Amino acid sequence: MLQKLHHVAYRCKDATETVDFYTNVLGLRFSHAIAQDRVPSTQAWNPHLHVFFEMEDASCIAFFELPELPAMQPDPNTPDWVQHLALEVKDIETMQEGVRRLHDRGIEVIGPIDHHFCQSVYFFDPSGRRLEMTVRTQTEADGERFATQANATLAAWQARKAAAALP
């Protein structure tokens, strides 16, 4: 049924700052901007700018600037490392170039981290959203093995939660 990601949308603090970062630092194409006063799905009054950045496969990362609402805040019940957007690059050299661009802007980078299926670095965008730049390192056989083990890993986790009386 579902074929691929069309877009994922988040809130940003400032659209101009966001456009600069996602185009000039991360190299994405600024492909669309929509300014509206009403939310199309609900018709609620909420002036906003919706900006889109296109990736190589035509999927997009999108952001809403909502100037009339209170400032965005992180989820107080979720550690900042949990909610993140992982963006894949083609190879280690491309990731190293990305890290250089981030450092040139004074942006702190964590990693690279070897996850044994990908190599990753982590950083924050201007709105405080955690991003991951990643290079796939798994083989096709690794992918098949991971898929075969997924249900057993889930079942073991559920048993561990039950044994520890975790929610």
Buried (B, 14 or more C-beta within 10 A) or exposed (E): EEEEEEBEEBBBBBBEBBBBBBEEBBBBBBBEEEEEEEEEEEEEEBBBBBBBBBBEEEEBBBBBBBEEEEEBEEEEEEEEEEEBEEBBBEEEEBBBEBBEBBEEEEBEBEBBEEEEBBBBBBBBBBBEBBBBBBBBBBEEEEEEEEEEEEEEEEEEEEEEEEEEEEE
